[in-house]
Amino acid sequence: MAADAMHTVRATVTDLLRRGADHVLLAKHKQHRFYAQLDALSWSAAQDHAIVDTGHERRGHRTIQVLPVPSPRT
């Protein structure tokens, strides 16, 4: 499941995890606490994935970095 930043909220993520869904969610700078938590992760260990999209008479290059979901704190 892929969703834009509007769906990057606790209720949506909790539901996806409960269902065991694979998911990609966007985070923007305006989500201050969440963005700070993401910024603190070990991004040097992230896997990079890139795609070139050629639609609507445009050529776009997108790169994402992927990390496993950390275990919940107990």
All heavy atoms as TSV, in Angstrom:
chain	resi	resn	atom	element	x	y	z
A	1	MET	N	N	0.835	-1.150	0.000
A	1	MET	CA	C	0.000	0.000	0.000
A	1	MET	C	C	0.887	1.222	0.000
A	1	MET	O	O	1.851	1.275	0.729
A	1	MET	CB	C	-0.837	-0.022	1.289
A	1	MET	CG	C	-2.131	0.670	1.285
A	1	MET	SD	S	-2.320	2.406	1.598
A	1	MET	CE	C	-1.549	2.883	3.032
A	2	ALA	N	N	0.600	2.155	-0.849
A	2	ALA	CA	C	1.321	3.433	-0.870
A	2	ALA	C	C	0.317	4.544	-0.644
A	2	ALA	O	O	-0.812	4.481	-1.114
A	2	ALA	CB	C	2.026	3.619	-2.205
A	3	ALA	N	N	0.732	5.552	0.116
A	3	ALA	CA	C	-0.179	6.655	0.425
A	3	ALA	C	C	0.611	7.951	0.529
A	3	ALA	O	O	1.807	7.934	0.825
A	3	ALA	CB	C	-0.913	6.390	1.735
A	4	ASP	N	N	-0.079	9.058	0.295
A	4	ASP	CA	C	0.587	10.350	0.422
A	4	ASP	C	C	0.671	10.755	1.890
A	4	ASP	O	O	0.196	10.052	2.784
A	4	ASP	CB	C	-0.107	11.414	-0.426
A	4	ASP	CG	C	-1.537	11.695	0.002
A	4	ASP	OD1	O	-1.920	11.342	1.144
A	4	ASP	OD2	O	-2.270	12.264	-0.807
A	5	ALA	N	N	1.271	11.909	2.143
A	5	ALA	CA	C	1.549	12.337	3.517
A	5	ALA	C	C	0.290	12.535	4.347
A	5	ALA	O	O	0.335	12.432	5.573
A	5	ALA	CB	C	2.378	13.615	3.500
A	6	MET	N	N	-0.848	12.802	3.715
A	6	MET	CA	C	-2.094	12.991	4.454
A	6	MET	C	C	-2.455	11.733	5.257
A	6	MET	O	O	-3.077	11.811	6.306
A	6	MET	CB	C	-3.228	13.328	3.482
A	6	MET	CG	C	-4.566	13.552	4.161
A	6	MET	SD	S	-5.864	13.948	2.996
A	6	MET	CE	C	-6.308	12.317	2.420
A	7	HIS	N	N	-2.030	10.562	4.780
A	7	HIS	CA	C	-2.356	9.300	5.447
A	7	HIS	C	C	-1.280	8.849	6.434
A	7	HIS	O	O	-1.416	7.798	7.054
A	7	HIS	CB	C	-2.591	8.207	4.408
A	7	HIS	CG	C	-3.751	8.506	3.515
A	7	HIS	ND1	N	-5.053	8.417	3.951
A	7	HIS	CD2	C	-3.803	8.929	2.233
A	7	HIS	CE1	C	-5.866	8.759	2.958
A	7	HIS	NE2	N	-5.124	9.066	1.912
A	8	THR	N	N	-0.236	9.639	6.581
A	8	THR	CA	C	0.825	9.282	7.513
A	8	THR	C	C	0.429	9.775	8.904
A	8	THR	O	O	0.965	10.736	9.429
A	8	THR	CB	C	2.168	9.875	7.049
A	8	THR	OG1	O	2.422	9.452	5.715
A	8	THR	CG2	C	3.317	9.382	7.916
A	9	VAL	N	N	-0.529	9.091	9.469
A	9	VAL	CA	C	-1.026	9.389	10.819
A	9	VAL	C	C	-1.069	8.092	11.606
A	9	VAL	O	O	-1.138	7.002	11.040
A	9	VAL	CB	C	-2.420	10.061	10.789
A	9	VAL	CG1	C	-2.347	11.430	10.139
A	9	VAL	CG2	C	-3.433	9.194	10.088
A	10	ARG	N	N	-1.042	8.210	12.912
A	10	ARG	CA	C	-0.954	7.040	13.786
A	10	ARG	C	C	-2.050	6.006	13.519
A	10	ARG	O	O	-1.793	4.821	13.468
A	10	ARG	CB	C	-0.991	7.482	15.237
A	10	ARG	CG	C	-0.728	6.366	16.218
A	10	ARG	CD	C	-0.730	6.889	17.638
A	10	ARG	NE	N	0.187	8.007	17.751
A	10	ARG	CZ	C	1.288	7.989	18.487
A	10	ARG	NH1	N	1.571	6.936	19.206
A	10	ARG	NH2	N	2.084	9.027	18.541
A	11	ALA	N	N	-3.293	6.454	13.329
A	11	ALA	CA	C	-4.403	5.511	13.133
A	11	ALA	C	C	-4.212	4.673	11.871
A	11	ALA	O	O	-4.437	3.458	11.884
A	11	ALA	CB	C	-5.732	6.260	13.072
A	12	THR	N	N	-3.772	5.305	10.794
A	12	THR	CA	C	-3.567	4.570	9.536
A	12	THR	C	C	-2.429	3.568	9.675
A	12	THR	O	O	-2.553	2.413	9.279
A	12	THR	CB	C	-3.275	5.543	8.383
A	12	THR	OG1	O	-4.370	6.447	8.251
A	12	THR	CG2	C	-3.053	4.805	7.083
A	13	VAL	N	N	-1.315	4.022	10.247
A	13	VAL	CA	C	-0.155	3.141	10.399
A	13	VAL	C	C	-0.489	1.975	11.329
A	13	VAL	O	O	-0.143	0.823	11.041
A	13	VAL	CB	C	1.064	3.936	10.909
A	13	VAL	CG1	C	2.232	3.009	11.222
A	13	VAL	CG2	C	1.470	4.987	9.888
A	14	THR	N	N	-1.187	2.234	12.424
A	14	THR	CA	C	-1.582	1.173	13.352
A	14	THR	C	C	-2.445	0.132	12.641
A	14	THR	O	O	-2.245	-1.075	12.797
A	14	THR	CB	C	-2.334	1.762	14.555
A	14	THR	OG1	O	-1.458	2.676	15.229
A	14	THR	CG2	C	-2.779	0.685	15.522
A	15	ASP	N	N	-3.398	0.589	11.836
A	15	ASP	CA	C	-4.265	-0.324	11.104
A	15	ASP	C	C	-3.470	-1.161	10.102
A	15	ASP	O	O	-3.677	-2.371	9.988
A	15	ASP	CB	C	-5.374	0.451	10.391
A	15	ASP	CG	C	-6.380	-0.478	9.742
A	15	ASP	OD1	O	-6.905	-1.383	10.426
A	15	ASP	OD2	O	-6.640	-0.300	8.532
A	16	LEU	N	N	-2.554	-0.532	9.379
A	16	LEU	CA	C	-1.733	-1.274	8.407
A	16	LEU	C	C	-0.881	-2.329	9.097
A	16	LEU	O	O	-0.763	-3.463	8.619
A	16	LEU	CB	C	-0.847	-0.307	7.618
A	16	LEU	CG	C	-1.578	0.622	6.663
A	16	LEU	CD1	C	-0.622	1.665	6.104
A	16	LEU	CD2	C	-2.224	-0.165	5.537
A	17	LEU	N	N	-0.261	-1.968	10.216
A	17	LEU	CA	C	0.564	-2.926	10.944
A	17	LEU	C	C	-0.277	-4.083	11.478
A	17	LEU	O	O	0.137	-5.236	11.429
A	17	LEU	CB	C	1.307	-2.228	12.089
A	17	LEU	CG	C	2.400	-1.255	11.667
A	17	LEU	CD1	C	2.931	-0.497	12.871
A	17	LEU	CD2	C	3.523	-1.966	10.931
A	18	ARG	N	N	-1.477	-3.765	11.981
A	18	ARG	CA	C	-2.378	-4.805	12.491
A	18	ARG	C	C	-2.736	-5.792	11.392
A	18	ARG	O	O	-2.836	-6.994	11.609
A	18	ARG	CB	C	-3.644	-4.155	13.056
A	18	ARG	CG	C	-4.640	-5.134	13.655
A	18	ARG	CD	C	-5.884	-4.429	14.177
A	18	ARG	NE	N	-6.593	-3.662	13.167
A	18	ARG	CZ	C	-7.422	-4.191	12.243
A	18	ARG	NH1	N	-7.611	-5.483	12.210
A	18	ARG	NH2	N	-8.031	-3.426	11.372
A	19	ARG	N	N	-2.901	-5.301	10.179
A	19	ARG	CA	C	-3.271	-6.147	9.047
A	19	ARG	C	C	-2.069	-6.855	8.418
A	19	ARG	O	O	-2.224	-7.676	7.526
A	19	ARG	CB	C	-3.955	-5.312	7.969
A	19	ARG	CG	C	-5.277	-4.737	8.393
A	19	ARG	CD	C	-5.767	-3.748	7.346
A	19	ARG	NE	N	-6.986	-3.104	7.744
A	19	ARG	CZ	C	-8.118	-3.204	7.090
A	19	ARG	NH1	N	-8.196	-3.921	6.001
A	19	ARG	NH2	N	-9.184	-2.570	7.508
A	20	GLY	N	N	-0.860	-6.497	8.854
A	20	GLY	CA	C	0.342	-7.103	8.283
A	20	GLY	C	C	0.637	-6.611	6.869
A	20	GLY	O	O	1.293	-7.296	6.092
A	21	ALA	N	N	0.160	-5.424	6.548
A	21	ALA	CA	C	0.312	-4.893	5.188
A	21	ALA	C	C	1.718	-4.356	4.944
A	21	ALA	O	O	2.343	-3.790	5.838
A	21	ALA	CB	C	-0.703	-3.767	4.961
A	22	ASP	N	N	2.213	-4.539	3.740
A	22	ASP	CA	C	3.420	-3.853	3.294
A	22	ASP	C	C	2.991	-2.450	2.916
A	22	ASP	O	O	1.948	-2.248	2.293
A	22	ASP	CB	C	4.025	-4.551	2.075
A	22	ASP	CG	C	4.565	-5.932	2.409
A	22	ASP	OD1	O	5.037	-6.112	3.544
A	22	ASP	OD2	O	4.502	-6.809	1.551
A	23	HIS	N	N	3.785	-1.459	3.298
A	23	HIS	CA	C	3.344	-0.094	3.055
A	23	HIS	C	C	4.512	0.866	2.876
A	23	HIS	O	O	5.610	0.624	3.356
A	23	HIS	CB	C	2.439	0.385	4.188
A	23	HIS	CG	C	3.078	0.282	5.550
A	23	HIS	ND1	N	3.167	-0.898	6.229
A	23	HIS	CD2	C	3.660	1.215	6.323
A	23	HIS	CE1	C	3.770	-0.696	7.378
A	23	HIS	NE2	N	4.082	0.577	7.453
A	24	VAL	N	N	4.243	1.931	2.150
A	24	VAL	CA	C	5.169	3.045	1.963
A	24	VAL	C	C	4.374	4.308	2.246
A	24	VAL	O	O	3.319	4.531	1.658
A	24	VAL	CB	C	5.727	3.100	0.523
A	24	VAL	CG1	C	6.577	4.337	0.324
A	24	VAL	CG2	C	6.507	1.838	0.202
A	25	LEU	N	N	4.864	5.107	3.174
A	25	LEU	CA	C	4.192	6.350	3.523
A	25	LEU	C	C	5.186	7.501	3.427
A	25	LEU	O	O	6.371	7.336	3.688
A	25	LEU	CB	C	3.635	6.268	4.948
A	25	LEU	CG	C	2.616	5.162	5.196
A	25	LEU	CD1	C	2.342	5.021	6.683
A	25	LEU	CD2	C	1.330	5.454	4.449
A	26	LEU	N	N	4.696	8.666	3.075
A	26	LEU	CA	C	5.541	9.847	2.948
A	26	LEU	C	C	5.553	10.636	4.244
A	26	LEU	O	O	4.561	10.681	4.965
A	26	LEU	CB	C	5.014	10.748	1.839
A	26	LEU	CG	C	4.950	10.123	0.449
A	26	LEU	CD1	C	4.384	11.131	-0.541
A	26	LEU	CD2	C	6.301	9.636	-0.002
A	27	ALA	N	N	6.668	11.275	4.511
A	27	ALA	CA	C	6.781	12.173	5.658
A	27	ALA	C	C	7.255	13.523	5.149
A	27	ALA	O	O	8.172	13.602	4.330
A	27	ALA	CB	C	7.776	11.624	6.671
A	28	LYS	N	N	6.618	14.573	5.630
A	28	LYS	CA	C	7.006	15.922	5.237
A	28	LYS	C	C	7.514	16.681	6.458
A	28	LYS	O	O	7.235	16.327	7.596
A	28	LYS	CB	C	5.806	16.651	4.625
A	28	LYS	CG	C	5.400	16.059	3.290
A	28	LYS	CD	C	4.370	16.920	2.622
A	28	LYS	CE	C	4.093	16.383	1.229
A	28	LYS	NZ	N	3.173	17.232	0.494
A	29	HIS	N	N	8.254	17.748	6.191
A	29	HIS	CA	C	8.853	18.546	7.266
A	29	HIS	C	C	7.807	19.099	8.225
A	29	HIS	O	O	8.104	19.323	9.390
A	29	HIS	CB	C	9.664	19.706	6.685
A	29	HIS	CG	C	10.911	19.265	6.005
A	29	HIS	ND1	N	12.070	19.015	6.686
A	29	HIS	CD2	C	11.176	19.012	4.700
A	29	HIS	CE1	C	13.009	18.637	5.837
A	29	HIS	NE2	N	12.490	18.626	4.628
A	30	LYS	N	N	6.575	19.332	7.764
A	30	LYS	CA	C	5.567	19.924	8.644
A	30	LYS	C	C	5.071	18.949	9.718
A	30	LYS	O	O	4.400	19.351	10.656
A	30	LYS	CB	C	4.399	20.489	7.853
A	30	LYS	CG	C	3.574	19.463	7.122
A	30	LYS	CD	C	2.471	20.154	6.330
A	30	LYS	CE	C	1.610	19.135	5.629
A	30	LYS	NZ	N	0.529	19.772	4.888
A	31	GLN	N	N	5.416	17.670	9.601
A	31	GLN	CA	C	5.116	16.679	10.633
A	31	GLN	C	C	6.335	16.632	11.560
A	31	GLN	O	O	7.122	15.699	11.542
A	31	GLN	CB	C	4.829	15.319	9.988
A	31	GLN	CG	C	3.590	15.329	9.107
A	31	GLN	CD	C	3.515	14.108	8.211
A	31	GLN	OE1	O	4.448	13.844	7.452
A	31	GLN	NE2	N	2.406	13.388	8.273
A	32	HIS	N	N	6.497	17.671	12.371
A	32	HIS	CA	C	7.745	17.950	13.073
A	32	HIS	C	C	8.258	16.810	13.943
A	32	HIS	O	O	9.415	16.401	13.806
A	32	HIS	CB	C	7.612	19.227	13.915
A	32	HIS	CG	C	7.224	20.412	13.108
A	32	HIS	ND1	N	8.066	21.002	12.193
A	32	HIS	CD2	C	6.056	21.099	13.046
A	32	HIS	CE1	C	7.458	22.011	11.615
A	32	HIS	NE2	N	6.226	22.101	12.107
A	33	ARG	N	N	7.430	16.290	14.856
A	33	ARG	CA	C	7.903	15.214	15.741
A	33	ARG	C	C	8.239	13.958	14.962
A	33	ARG	O	O	9.270	13.318	15.193
A	33	ARG	CB	C	6.849	14.888	16.805
A	33	ARG	CG	C	6.932	15.785	17.994
A	33	ARG	CD	C	6.031	15.399	19.140
A	33	ARG	NE	N	5.633	14.015	19.172
A	33	ARG	CZ	C	4.546	13.576	19.767
A	33	ARG	NH1	N	3.753	14.404	20.387
A	33	ARG	NH2	N	4.246	12.302	19.775
A	34	PHE	N	N	7.353	13.574	14.040
A	34	PHE	CA	C	7.574	12.370	13.238
A	34	PHE	C	C	8.827	12.526	12.381
A	34	PHE	O	O	9.659	11.624	12.312
A	34	PHE	CB	C	6.351	12.102	12.369
A	34	PHE	CG	C	6.454	10.858	11.533
A	34	PHE	CD1	C	6.747	9.635	12.101
A	34	PHE	CD2	C	6.235	10.914	10.167
A	34	PHE	CE1	C	6.845	8.482	11.331
A	34	PHE	CE2	C	6.328	9.771	9.391
A	34	PHE	CZ	C	6.634	8.561	9.974
A	35	TYR	N	N	8.996	13.685	11.769
A	35	TYR	CA	C	10.166	13.922	10.924
A	35	TYR	C	C	11.446	13.861	11.763
A	35	TYR	O	O	12.448	13.294	11.327
A	35	TYR	CB	C	10.043	15.271	10.217
A	35	TYR	CG	C	10.980	15.397	9.055
A	35	TYR	CD1	C	10.613	14.925	7.792
A	35	TYR	CD2	C	12.238	15.952	9.202
A	35	TYR	CE1	C	11.480	15.020	6.720
A	35	TYR	CE2	C	13.104	16.050	8.138
A	35	TYR	CZ	C	12.724	15.583	6.898
A	35	TYR	OH	O	13.584	15.674	5.843
A	36	ALA	N	N	11.413	14.404	12.965
A	36	ALA	CA	C	12.592	14.350	13.842
A	36	ALA	C	C	12.933	12.911	14.213
A	36	ALA	O	O	14.113	12.542	14.273
A	36	ALA	CB	C	12.353	15.186	15.101
A	37	GLN	N	N	11.901	12.087	14.471
A	37	GLN	CA	C	12.145	10.678	14.780
A	37	GLN	C	C	12.775	9.967	13.588
A	37	GLN	O	O	13.695	9.162	13.743
A	37	GLN	CB	C	10.847	9.987	15.178
A	37	GLN	CG	C	10.314	10.423	16.524
A	37	GLN	CD	C	8.934	9.851	16.796
A	37	GLN	OE1	O	8.156	9.606	15.884
A	37	GLN	NE2	N	8.641	9.647	18.073
A	38	LEU	N	N	12.277	10.256	12.392
A	38	LEU	CA	C	12.856	9.646	11.193
A	38	LEU	C	C	14.280	10.123	10.965
A	38	LEU	O	O	15.161	9.347	10.596
A	38	LEU	CB	C	12.001	9.977	9.962
A	38	LEU	CG	C	10.634	9.320	9.898
A	38	LEU	CD1	C	9.856	9.866	8.706
A	38	LEU	CD2	C	10.756	7.819	9.822
A	39	ASP	N	N	14.520	11.410	11.192
A	39	ASP	CA	C	15.842	11.986	10.986
A	39	ASP	C	C	16.879	11.348	11.903
A	39	ASP	O	O	18.058	11.267	11.565
A	39	ASP	CB	C	15.778	13.494	11.214
A	39	ASP	CG	C	16.951	14.223	10.618
A	39	ASP	OD1	O	17.450	13.787	9.554
A	39	ASP	OD2	O	17.380	15.237	11.205
A	40	ALA	N	N	16.448	10.850	13.078
A	40	ALA	CA	C	17.361	10.247	14.043
A	40	ALA	C	C	17.747	8.806	13.689
A	40	ALA	O	O	18.641	8.236	14.303
A	40	ALA	CB	C	16.729	10.273	15.431
A	41	LEU	N	N	17.095	8.212	12.688
A	41	LEU	CA	C	17.403	6.828	12.305
A	41	LEU	C	C	18.740	6.739	11.592
A	41	LEU	O	O	19.273	7.732	11.091
A	41	LEU	CB	C	16.292	6.272	11.408
A	41	LEU	CG	C	14.913	6.152	12.052
A	41	LEU	CD1	C	13.888	5.711	11.010
A	41	LEU	CD2	C	14.945	5.176	13.224
A	42	SER	N	N	19.279	5.546	11.485
A	42	SER	CA	C	20.578	5.300	10.860
A	42	SER	C	C	20.427	5.216	9.333
A	42	SER	O	O	20.394	4.121	8.756
A	42	SER	CB	C	21.176	4.004	11.410
A	42	SER	OG	O	22.397	3.718	10.778
A	43	TRP	N	N	20.352	6.373	8.678
A	43	TRP	CA	C	20.112	6.403	7.237
A	43	TRP	C	C	21.307	5.903	6.430
A	43	TRP	O	O	21.153	5.544	5.271
A	43	TRP	CB	C	19.699	7.802	6.802
A	43	TRP	CG	C	18.326	8.102	7.298
A	43	TRP	CD1	C	17.986	8.899	8.351
A	43	TRP	CD2	C	17.111	7.537	6.812
A	43	TRP	NE1	N	16.631	8.872	8.538
A	43	TRP	CE2	C	16.063	8.045	7.609
A	43	TRP	CE3	C	16.799	6.659	5.782
A	43	TRP	CZ2	C	14.733	7.708	7.400
A	43	TRP	CZ3	C	15.472	6.326	5.579
A	43	TRP	CH2	C	14.463	6.844	6.380
A	44	SER	N	N	22.482	5.816	7.034
A	44	SER	CA	C	23.628	5.272	6.300
A	44	SER	C	C	23.430	3.783	6.008
A	44	SER	O	O	24.036	3.233	5.084
A	44	SER	CB	C	24.924	5.494	7.077
A	44	SER	OG	O	24.850	4.847	8.335
A	45	ALA	N	N	22.550	3.116	6.773
A	45	ALA	CA	C	22.256	1.695	6.560
A	45	ALA	C	C	21.076	1.479	5.613
A	45	ALA	O	O	20.716	0.343	5.325
A	45	ALA	CB	C	21.960	1.031	7.903
A	46	ALA	N	N	20.473	2.560	5.128
A	46	ALA	CA	C	19.278	2.445	4.286
A	46	ALA	C	C	19.605	1.926	2.898
A	46	ALA	O	O	20.689	2.167	2.368
A	46	ALA	CB	C	18.596	3.804	4.169
A	47	GLN	N	N	18.655	1.210	2.324
A	47	GLN	CA	C	18.755	0.778	0.930
A	47	GLN	C	C	18.128	1.861	0.059
A	47	GLN	O	O	17.047	2.354	0.357
A	47	GLN	CB	C	18.008	-0.525	0.707
A	47	GLN	CG	C	18.570	-1.703	1.435
A	47	GLN	CD	C	17.735	-2.961	1.170
A	47	GLN	OE1	O	16.789	-2.943	0.395
A	47	GLN	NE2	N	18.086	-4.034	1.826
A	48	ASP	N	N	18.821	2.256	-1.013
A	48	ASP	CA	C	18.289	3.243	-1.948
A	48	ASP	C	C	17.611	2.543	-3.112
A	48	ASP	O	O	18.115	1.540	-3.617
A	48	ASP	CB	C	19.403	4.131	-2.510
A	48	ASP	CG	C	20.021	5.031	-1.452
A	48	ASP	OD1	O	19.379	5.258	-0.419
A	48	ASP	OD2	O	21.150	5.506	-1.675
A	49	HIS	N	N	16.471	3.062	-3.511
A	49	HIS	CA	C	15.743	2.567	-4.674
A	49	HIS	C	C	15.379	3.763	-5.539
A	49	HIS	O	O	14.912	4.776	-5.033
A	49	HIS	CB	C	14.469	1.823	-4.255
A	49	HIS	CG	C	14.742	0.625	-3.411
A	49	HIS	ND1	N	15.022	-0.611	-3.952
A	49	HIS	CD2	C	14.798	0.465	-2.068
A	49	HIS	CE1	C	15.227	-1.472	-2.972
A	49	HIS	NE2	N	15.095	-0.839	-1.829
A	50	ALA	N	N	15.604	3.647	-6.844
A	50	ALA	CA	C	15.329	4.762	-7.748
A	50	ALA	C	C	14.434	4.298	-8.891
A	50	ALA	O	O	14.456	3.135	-9.284
A	50	ALA	CB	C	16.629	5.316	-8.310
A	51	ILE	N	N	13.638	5.234	-9.406
A	51	ILE	CA	C	12.768	4.961	-10.542
A	51	ILE	C	C	12.733	6.206	-11.429
A	51	ILE	O	O	12.792	7.326	-10.941
A	51	ILE	CB	C	11.343	4.569	-10.090
A	51	ILE	CG1	C	10.503	4.139	-11.275
A	51	ILE	CG2	C	10.681	5.703	-9.343
A	51	ILE	CD1	C	9.168	3.524	-10.918
A	52	VAL	N	N	12.669	5.971	-12.718
A	52	VAL	CA	C	12.483	7.055	-13.674
A	52	VAL	C	C	11.094	6.890	-14.270
A	52	VAL	O	O	10.749	5.837	-14.782
A	52	VAL	CB	C	13.566	7.029	-14.784
A	52	VAL	CG1	C	13.293	8.106	-15.813
A	52	VAL	CG2	C	14.945	7.192	-14.178
A	53	ASP	N	N	10.296	7.930	-14.164
A	53	ASP	CA	C	8.919	7.914	-14.645
A	53	ASP	C	C	8.814	8.847	-15.852
A	53	ASP	O	O	9.246	9.987	-15.800
A	53	ASP	CB	C	7.983	8.392	-13.541
A	53	ASP	CG	C	6.523	8.328	-13.938
A	53	ASP	OD1	O	6.191	7.546	-14.842
A	53	ASP	OD2	O	5.723	9.056	-13.327
A	54	THR	N	N	8.275	8.327	-16.942
A	54	THR	CA	C	8.122	9.152	-18.146
A	54	THR	C	C	6.659	9.164	-18.547
A	54	THR	O	O	6.228	8.441	-19.431
A	54	THR	CB	C	8.979	8.600	-19.307
A	54	THR	OG1	O	8.658	7.219	-19.496
A	54	THR	CG2	C	10.457	8.741	-19.018
A	55	GLY	N	N	5.900	9.981	-17.871
A	55	GLY	CA	C	4.478	10.098	-18.172
A	55	GLY	C	C	4.072	11.550	-18.272
A	55	GLY	O	O	4.757	12.449	-17.771
A	56	HIS	N	N	2.973	11.789	-18.927
A	56	HIS	CA	C	2.422	13.140	-19.060
A	56	HIS	C	C	3.442	14.110	-19.664
A	56	HIS	O	O	3.561	15.257	-19.233
A	56	HIS	CB	C	1.925	13.669	-17.723
A	56	HIS	CG	C	0.904	12.788	-17.081
A	56	HIS	ND1	N	-0.394	12.715	-17.526
A	56	HIS	CD2	C	1.003	11.921	-16.049
A	56	HIS	CE1	C	-1.060	11.850	-16.773
A	56	HIS	NE2	N	-0.230	11.347	-15.876
A	57	GLU	N	N	4.198	13.633	-20.629
A	57	GLU	CA	C	5.204	14.430	-21.343
A	57	GLU	C	C	6.279	14.989	-20.422
A	57	GLU	O	O	6.855	16.032	-20.666
A	57	GLU	CB	C	4.534	15.558	-22.117
A	57	GLU	CG	C	3.554	15.035	-23.162
A	57	GLU	CD	C	2.879	16.144	-23.941
A	57	GLU	OE1	O	3.362	17.296	-23.905
A	57	GLU	OE2	O	1.869	15.843	-24.581
A	58	ARG	N	N	6.533	14.280	-19.318
A	58	ARG	CA	C	7.577	14.675	-18.383
A	58	ARG	C	C	8.443	13.474	-18.063
A	58	ARG	O	O	8.046	12.339	-18.247
A	58	ARG	CB	C	6.977	15.190	-17.073
A	58	ARG	CG	C	6.228	16.475	-17.210
A	58	ARG	CD	C	5.728	16.901	-15.862
A	58	ARG	NE	N	4.659	15.986	-15.451
A	58	ARG	CZ	C	3.732	16.272	-14.581
A	58	ARG	NH1	N	3.739	17.435	-13.991
A	58	ARG	NH2	N	2.799	15.402	-14.259
A	59	ARG	N	N	9.619	13.766	-17.577
A	59	ARG	CA	C	10.514	12.714	-17.116
A	59	ARG	C	C	10.864	13.042	-15.665
A	59	ARG	O	O	11.419	14.103	-15.387
A	59	ARG	CB	C	11.764	12.668	-17.978
A	59	ARG	CG	C	12.750	11.611	-17.569
A	59	ARG	CD	C	13.981	11.677	-18.480
A	59	ARG	NE	N	15.004	10.809	-17.991
A	59	ARG	CZ	C	15.284	9.630	-18.511
A	59	ARG	NH1	N	14.618	9.205	-19.565
A	59	ARG	NH2	N	16.238	8.892	-18.008
A	60	GLY	N	N	10.503	12.149	-14.769
A	60	GLY	CA	C	10.777	12.372	-13.360
A	60	GLY	C	C	11.667	11.279	-12.802
A	60	GLY	O	O	11.589	10.126	-13.205
A	61	HIS	N	N	12.548	11.642	-11.911
A	61	HIS	CA	C	13.455	10.705	-11.262
A	61	HIS	C	C	13.181	10.757	-9.772
A	61	HIS	O	O	13.278	11.818	-9.159
A	61	HIS	CB	C	14.907	11.083	-11.559
A	61	HIS	CG	C	15.890	10.123	-10.986
A	61	HIS	ND1	N	17.048	10.506	-10.391
A	61	HIS	CD2	C	15.886	8.772	-10.929
A	61	HIS	CE1	C	17.715	9.452	-9.982
A	61	HIS	NE2	N	17.024	8.394	-10.295
A	62	ARG	N	N	12.785	9.643	-9.196
A	62	ARG	CA	C	12.470	9.576	-7.765
A	62	ARG	C	C	13.370	8.562	-7.090
A	62	ARG	O	O	13.609	7.487	-7.618
A	62	ARG	CB	C	11.021	9.180	-7.558
A	62	ARG	CG	C	10.072	10.173	-8.154
A	62	ARG	CD	C	8.667	9.722	-8.016
A	62	ARG	NE	N	7.807	10.621	-8.780
A	62	ARG	CZ	C	6.516	10.624	-8.715
A	62	ARG	NH1	N	5.901	9.753	-7.947
A	62	ARG	NH2	N	5.817	11.462	-9.424
A	63	THR	N	N	13.828	8.923	-5.930
A	63	THR	CA	C	14.662	8.032	-5.135
A	63	THR	C	C	14.062	7.945	-3.740
A	63	THR	O	O	13.679	8.962	-3.165
A	63	THR	CB	C	16.104	8.568	-5.036
A	63	THR	OG1	O	16.624	8.738	-6.348
A	63	THR	CG2	C	16.984	7.604	-4.263
A	64	ILE	N	N	13.962	6.732	-3.226
A	64	ILE	CA	C	13.517	6.552	-1.848
A	64	ILE	C	C	14.585	5.768	-1.095
A	64	ILE	O	O	15.369	5.033	-1.680
A	64	ILE	CB	C	12.150	5.843	-1.743
A	64	ILE	CG1	C	12.222	4.416	-2.299
A	64	ILE	CG2	C	11.072	6.649	-2.424
A	64	ILE	CD1	C	10.978	3.605	-2.002
A	65	GLN	N	N	14.610	5.965	0.205
A	65	GLN	CA	C	15.480	5.194	1.072
A	65	GLN	C	C	14.580	4.328	1.944
A	65	GLN	O	O	13.555	4.791	2.441
A	65	GLN	CB	C	16.337	6.107	1.939
A	65	GLN	CG	C	17.353	6.903	1.135
A	65	GLN	CD	C	18.134	7.809	2.034
A	65	GLN	OE1	O	17.558	8.684	2.678
A	65	GLN	NE2	N	19.437	7.601	2.095
A	66	VAL	N	N	14.982	3.082	2.133
A	66	VAL	CA	C	14.145	2.116	2.828
A	66	VAL	C	C	14.897	1.545	4.024
A	66	VAL	O	O	16.032	1.087	3.903
A	66	VAL	CB	C	13.729	0.962	1.873
A	66	VAL	CG1	C	12.862	-0.043	2.598
A	66	VAL	CG2	C	13.025	1.533	0.649
A	67	LEU	N	N	14.225	1.586	5.177
A	67	LEU	CA	C	14.718	0.963	6.396
A	67	LEU	C	C	13.633	0.060	6.945
A	67	LEU	O	O	12.448	0.320	6.753
A	67	LEU	CB	C	15.034	2.027	7.462
A	67	LEU	CG	C	16.246	2.912	7.249
A	67	LEU	CD1	C	16.254	4.036	8.274
A	67	LEU	CD2	C	17.517	2.104	7.347
A	68	PRO	N	N	14.004	-1.009	7.641
A	68	PRO	CA	C	12.969	-1.834	8.297
A	68	PRO	C	C	12.323	-1.030	9.421
A	68	PRO	O	O	12.926	-0.129	10.000
A	68	PRO	CB	C	13.746	-3.032	8.834
A	68	PRO	CG	C	15.163	-2.632	8.852
A	68	PRO	CD	C	15.336	-1.535	7.853
A	69	VAL	N	N	11.095	-1.380	9.738
A	69	VAL	CA	C	10.393	-0.737	10.844
A	69	VAL	C	C	11.061	-1.166	12.146
A	69	VAL	O	O	11.240	-2.360	12.387
A	69	VAL	CB	C	8.900	-1.125	10.847
A	69	VAL	CG1	C	8.204	-0.558	12.068
A	69	VAL	CG2	C	8.239	-0.689	9.562
A	70	PRO	N	N	11.455	-0.200	12.994
A	70	PRO	CA	C	12.071	-0.592	14.265
A	70	PRO	C	C	11.074	-1.297	15.177
A	70	PRO	O	O	9.875	-1.064	15.078
A	70	PRO	CB	C	12.521	0.736	14.872
A	70	PRO	CG	C	12.068	1.808	13.980
A	70	PRO	CD	C	11.378	1.220	12.807
A	71	SER	N	N	11.588	-2.121	16.050
A	71	SER	CA	C	10.725	-2.800	17.026
A	71	SER	C	C	10.136	-1.770	17.973
A	71	SER	O	O	10.802	-0.796	18.334
A	71	SER	CB	C	11.538	-3.797	17.846
A	71	SER	OG	O	12.066	-4.770	16.975
A	72	PRO	N	N	8.885	-1.983	18.383
A	72	PRO	CA	C	8.282	-1.040	19.339
A	72	PRO	C	C	9.039	-1.050	20.664
A	72	PRO	O	O	9.579	-2.074	21.074
A	72	PRO	CB	C	6.873	-1.572	19.533
A	72	PRO	CG	C	6.660	-2.633	18.529
A	72	PRO	CD	C	7.997	-3.036	18.009
A	73	ARG	N	N	9.061	0.102	21.304
A	73	ARG	CA	C	9.688	0.184	22.628
A	73	ARG	C	C	8.790	-0.469	23.659
A	73	ARG	O	O	7.584	-0.387	23.578
A	73	ARG	CB	C	9.910	1.636	23.026
A	73	ARG	CG	C	10.892	2.323	22.163
A	73	ARG	CD	C	11.082	3.710	22.664
A	73	ARG	NE	N	11.374	4.579	21.524
A	73	ARG	CZ	C	11.466	5.853	21.599
A	73	ARG	NH1	N	11.269	6.468	22.740
A	73	ARG	NH2	N	11.749	6.564	20.540
A	74	THR	N	N	9.409	-1.116	24.617
A	74	THR	CA	C	8.604	-1.755	25.680
A	74	THR	C	C	8.759	-1.015	26.972
A	74	THR	O	O	9.581	-0.213	27.180
A	74	THR	CB	C	9.022	-3.218	25.866
A	74	THR	OG1	O	10.417	-3.279	26.157
A	74	THR	CG2	C	8.678	-4.029	24.663
